[in-house]
Each structure stands twice: as structure tokens, then as C-alpha cells.
Amino acid sequence: MNTPASPTPPASPAPPPGPPVRLLIVDDDPLVRAGLTLMLGGDEGIDIVGEGADGQEAEELVERLRPDVVLMDIRMPVMDGLTATERLRRRPDAPEVVVLTTFHADEQVLRAIRAGAAGFVLKDTPPARIVDSVRRVAAGDPVLSPAVTRQLMARAAGGGHDDRGGRAERARRRFGQLAEREREVAVAVGRGGSNAEIAGSLYLSVATVKTHVSRILAKLELNNRVQIALLVHDAGLLDTDQEDGGGLR
């Protein structure tokens, strides 16, 4: 006798969505602000809480509106976006900052990343990708692909020899705070590896990699994994002849 099939259990309800990302848009061009507001304002996961025309206004609006993410133009009057990023990221309740730029590897973008920006988007980026960038940054995921990271690494290497030497010495001293496994994870981050890729190459679980990255950020007093990558490069820990392999020098 055939046993009747057990009824299929009802599907679990989807978890309720989290609160929308509170976004502040800062650009001195009112047409750009209007376009970004139009593009991003229709997404249910993003709440545009305000607009600003320069870095000084951005500081005032952040104090009053408490956004999660600031979409920040670089070149603005009164206070430029780089200075504003540096000042905002020093706040104890600092919002994440994504800089707007017209170039893939602009030197000013590099300065913004060093100041603590979580990444950048080009002004001609498709709307869906800008929305995705804002969401990812709000979730703690920097918006920089490995290819863009390598371009920024090349920019970082382009300074004068004296400057590179000083940066290298300072970076190596900071890396002395890390355990051996943490150094290996940091170097893998410097090559642009995702958590899953790093886990595979170092025979670790993804959760362990995440724990190591969190400890590296805390010990080195950094904001995100892009800053880890820059510090790895400054310290000379990358085998620049091999993008996907190698070890510590």
C-alpha cells in the first residue's frame, strides 16, 4: 500500500526588509543632485534625507539628519569633498562616504579612500549600479572591484621615492601588530580577493576570514578593506609580479 505523501510545508515567509538606507546627496551641480534624487528616490530601500551643495553644508546636514551614507562629489566650492570626507570620517558616529568622480583612478579618489571613503562611483554609472553601491556600502561592503583596486595601487606607487620610503616604513611598523595569519589575510585582501576567495586560498572558513578582517581593521585602526589593501601596498607586502599568488616578501 502506498503511503500518502506528506503535505508540503508552507514556505517560510520572507524576512521583513530592514529600514531603508538614509542617504545624503552632496554635489554643487543642482542638475546632478536632481538626477541622482530622481534615480535613487524611487528605490524602496533608499530614503534620501537631504541634499547639499558643498562640503561645509554636508557637515551641517550630517549633524542634523544622521544619514547612513553620503554620496559626495569631489570638486566643490567652499569645502571640497575630500576635506569633507576626512572631517566626516573622524566623527564618532561617522556615516559611510561614497565619492562621485569622473575618472576610474583619479589621484583625488586615492586620497578619499585613505581618508576613509568606502569607495566611489562614476557619475555616468547606470542607476541600478548606483543603488547597489549605496546598499553595499551601508552593509559594510566597499564599492571597489579588484581591477579598480589595482589601478589605485598603481597610483599609490607613483609618488616620489622619499614619500614611498616613508610610507613603507610607517606601514611596516603598523603591520608588526598583526599575527602571522592576519598578515596573510591582509595580503590576500591587498590582492583584491573576496572573503570566499581568501578562504579558499588559505584553507579557512569564510567566517574565520571575516573575523580576521575585523581584527585587522581594529588593530590597524582602519575603516574598510580598501584601506587594508593600500596599507599592504605601502608596506611592500605584495608580490607585484603575481596578482593571484605569492606570499609575503
C-alpha positions in Angstrom: 0.0 0.0 0.0 1.4 3.4 -0.9 1.9 5.7 1.9 0.3 9.1 1.2 2.9 11.8 0.7 3.3 14.2 3.5 1.9 17.6 2.7 4.5 20.1 1.6 5.1 22.5 4.5 4.2 26.1 3.6 7.2 28.2 2.6 8.6 30.3 5.3 7.7 34.0 4.9 10.4 36.2 3.6 12.2 38.1 6.4 10.9 41.6 6.7 13.1 44.2 4.9 15.4 46.3 7.1 14.9 50.0 7.4 15.8 52.0 4.2 19.3 53.3 3.9 19.3 57.0 4.9 21.2 58.8 2.1 22.6 62.3 1.8 23.5 63.6 -1.7 26.2 66.3 -1.9 27.1 67.9 -5.2 27.5 71.5 -6.2 25.6 71.0 -9.5 21.8 71.2 -8.9 21.1 69.2 -12.1 23.3 66.3 -10.9 21.6 66.4 -7.5 18.2 66.4 -9.2 19.2 63.5 -11.4 20.5 61.4 -8.5 17.4 62.1 -6.5 15.2 61.1 -9.3 17.3 57.9 -9.9 17.6 56.8 -6.3 14.5 58.2 -4.7 12.2 55.6 -6.4 14.0 52.7 -4.7 12.2 51.4 -1.6 15.5 50.5 0.1 16.8 54.1 0.0 15.5 57.2 1.8 17.0 60.4 0.5 17.1 62.5 3.7 18.7 65.7 2.2 20.8 67.4 -0.4 23.9 69.6 0.0 25.9 71.8 -2.4 29.3 71.7 -0.7 31.4 70.0 2.0 30.6 72.5 4.7 26.9 72.1 4.1 27.4 68.3 4.2 28.9 68.6 7.7 25.9 70.6 8.9 23.4 68.2 7.3 25.1 65.1 8.7 24.9 66.6 12.2 21.2 67.3 11.7 20.0 64.4 9.6 22.2 61.5 10.6 22.4 59.7 7.3 23.9 56.2 6.9 25.6 57.0 3.6 26.8 60.3 2.0 27.2 60.3 -1.8 29.9 63.0 -2.1 31.2 64.9 -5.1 34.9 65.7 -5.0 35.2 69.1 -6.6 33.0 71.6 -4.9 33.4 75.3 -3.7 33.6 76.4 0.0 34.8 73.0 1.1 35.7 70.2 -1.3 34.5 66.6 -0.9 37.9 65.3 0.1 38.2 67.7 3.1 34.6 66.9 4.0 35.2 63.2 3.8 38.2 63.5 6.1 36.2 65.5 8.6 33.1 63.3 8.5 35.1 60.1 8.9 36.6 61.5 12.2 33.2 61.7 13.7 32.4 59.0 16.4 29.1 58.3 14.5 30.6 58.7 11.1 28.4 57.9 8.0 29.9 55.9 5.2 31.0 58.0 2.3 31.0 57.1 -1.4 32.7 59.7 -3.6 31.5 60.7 -7.0 34.1 61.1 -9.7 34.5 61.2 -13.5 37.7 59.1 -13.5 38.5 55.5 -12.6 41.9 56.2 -11.0 41.9 59.8 -10.1 44.6 60.8 -7.5 41.9 62.5 -5.5 40.0 59.3 -5.3 43.0 57.7 -3.7 43.1 60.5 -1.1 39.4 60.0 -0.4 40.0 56.2 0.1 42.8 57.0 2.5 40.5 59.4 4.3 38.0 56.6 4.9 35.6 56.7 2.0 34.1 53.3 1.4 34.5 53.5 -2.4 33.5 55.5 -5.4 31.1 55.6 -8.3 31.4 57.3 -11.6 28.9 59.9 -12.5 27.9 58.0 -15.6 27.3 54.8 -13.7 23.9 53.2 -14.5 21.2 53.9 -11.9 20.8 50.3 -10.8 24.5 50.0 -10.0 24.5 53.3 -8.0 21.6 51.9 -6.0 23.5 48.7 -5.5 26.6 50.6 -4.4 24.7 52.6 -1.8 23.2 49.4 -0.4 26.5 47.6 -0.3 28.3 50.4 1.4 25.6 50.7 4.0 26.1 47.0 4.6 29.8 47.4 5.1 31.0 46.2 1.7 33.3 48.7 0.0 32.5 49.5 -3.6 35.8 48.8 -5.4 36.4 45.9 -7.7 39.8 44.1 -7.7 40.6 45.8 -11.0 39.9 49.3 -9.7 41.9 48.4 -6.5 44.9 47.5 -8.7 44.6 50.8 -10.5 44.6 52.7 -7.2 47.6 50.6 -6.1 49.4 51.8 -9.2 48.5 55.4 -8.3 49.8 54.9 -4.8 53.1 53.6 -6.2 53.5 56.7 -8.4 54.7 59.1 -5.7 58.2 60.2 -5.1 60.8 57.8 -3.8 61.2 59.7 -0.5 57.4 59.6 0.1 57.2 55.9 -0.7 60.1 55.1 1.6 58.4 57.0 4.5 55.1 55.3 3.9 56.7 51.9 3.6 58.5 52.3 7.0 55.3 53.5 8.7 53.2 50.8 7.2 55.6 48.0 8.2 55.6 49.2 11.8 51.8 49.0 11.8 51.8 45.5 10.3 54.1 44.4 13.2 51.0 44.5 15.3 49.4 41.6 13.4 49.7 37.9 13.9 51.1 35.8 11.1 47.7 34.6 9.9 46.3 38.1 10.0 49.2 39.3 7.8 48.4 36.5 5.3 44.7 37.6 5.2 45.8 41.2 4.8 48.0 40.5 1.8 45.1 38.5 0.2 42.8 41.5 0.8 45.5 43.6 -0.8 45.3 41.5 -4.0 41.6 42.2 -4.2 40.3 38.8 -3.0 36.8 38.4 -1.7 36.2 36.6 1.6 35.3 33.4 -0.3 38.4 33.6 -2.4 40.7 34.3 0.6 39.1 31.4 2.5 39.8 29.0 -0.4 43.4 30.1 -0.9 44.3 30.0 2.8 42.1 26.9 3.7 40.0 28.8 6.1 36.2 29.2 6.5 34.6 32.4 5.3 33.5 33.1 8.9 37.1 32.9 10.0 38.3 35.2 7.2 35.6 37.7 8.3 36.9 37.5 11.9 40.5 38.1 10.8 39.5 41.1 8.6 37.6 42.6 11.6 40.6 42.1 13.9 42.9 43.7 11.2 40.7 46.7 10.9 40.6 47.1 14.7 44.3 46.6 15.3 45.4 48.9 12.4 42.6 51.5 13.1 41.3 51.3 9.6 37.8 51.9 8.2 37.5 49.3 5.5 39.3 46.6 3.5 40.3 49.1 0.8 42.5 50.9 3.3 43.9 47.5 4.3 44.9 47.0 0.6 46.5 50.4 0.4 48.5 49.8 3.6 49.6 46.4 2.3 50.9 48.1 -0.8 52.6 50.8 1.1 54.4 48.2 3.3 55.7 46.4 0.2 54.0 43.2 1.1 52.6 42.4 -2.4 54.4 40.3 -4.9 53.5 42.7 -7.8 54.6 40.2 -10.4 51.8 37.8 -9.4 48.3 39.1 -9.0 46.8 35.8 -7.8 49.6 34.1 -5.9 52.8 34.6 -3.9 53.3 35.5 -0.3 54.9 38.0 1.9 58.2 39.4 0.8 
